[in-house]
């Protein structure tokens, strides 16, 4: 009767070829000469003939590979080898710019297969981005790139990127610090007054600025504080008719705007405080020219 030996147990990552080398023998010289019909069953439904065979497993898990041999008289023997198929390791890296302008920040990351890029299956993996207490998710494409769309409105700060792992891949993570610039306009700053919750419509420029903002300010003040305008909460500002009514360059899509609680006039000077700084999305068509009106919507708060 023949004997069979499947060889040593093996460990391999999914999708990578593993070589099996079995040995079949028989005490009968005639049976050996006739051949012992070696055959492999890999434990996943696949099989191969021959004492040596190569096979790649499609999914992680434990498998039992069976090697068998049979002689011409119907005698048979078999042996098994345990095969441990593992997940593949990954790496994750932030793929966007670490410095950007508010409204233009791209949250993107690249997931890579650390075992074999040629046979990677990276499409459809879920990547999580966390910044400023908010969480965003995106799925990878075939190259492993995941991009949050539409681009979220985020401020700067620590960003963590993570892949939790799944049935084929192990987890990975990355961390960066983003710098996001929120521009003020025209070298100075626009001012609004009153309540400015998220979503509030505001008027930051125009000949009727005082009426639109509910303050008894000088009618000559149109809403713009020239340089050097304050850039922090708890400060104050001043403006005079001669330097706050000139047309300004094209407005940015998003800009920082000062919020005043009180606005007063002393002689030709208009003065006010800064109780808050908000980010305003400028309305389409809004402008800061002599005959135009500047309006927008509050989308975020910078301070306090």
Secondary structure as UniProt FT lines:
FT   STRAND          2..5
FT   STRAND          10..13
FT   TURN            14..15
FT   STRAND          17..21
FT   STRAND          23..26
FT   HELIX           29..34
FT   STRAND          39..41
FT   STRAND          47..49
FT   STRAND          52..56
FT   STRAND          61..70
FT   TURN            72..73
FT   STRAND          76..86
FT   STRAND          90..94
FT   STRAND          99..101
FT   TURN            102..103
FT   STRAND          108..113
FT   HELIX           117..119
FT   TURN            123..124
FT   STRAND          126..131
FT   TURN            132..133
FT   STRAND          134..139
FT   TURN            142..143
FT   STRAND          145..147
FT   STRAND          157..163
FT   STRAND          172..181
FT   TURN            186..187
FT   STRAND          189..193
FT   TURN            198..199
FT   STRAND          201..205
FT   TURN            207..208
FT   HELIX           209..212
FT   TURN            213..214
FT   TURN            219..220
FT   STRAND          224..225
FT   TURN            233..234
FT   STRAND          236..240
FT   HELIX           241..244
FT   STRAND          254..260
FT   STRAND          263..266
FT   TURN            267..268
FT   STRAND          269..273
FT   STRAND          276..282
FT   TURN            284..285
FT   TURN            290..291
FT   STRAND          294..303
//
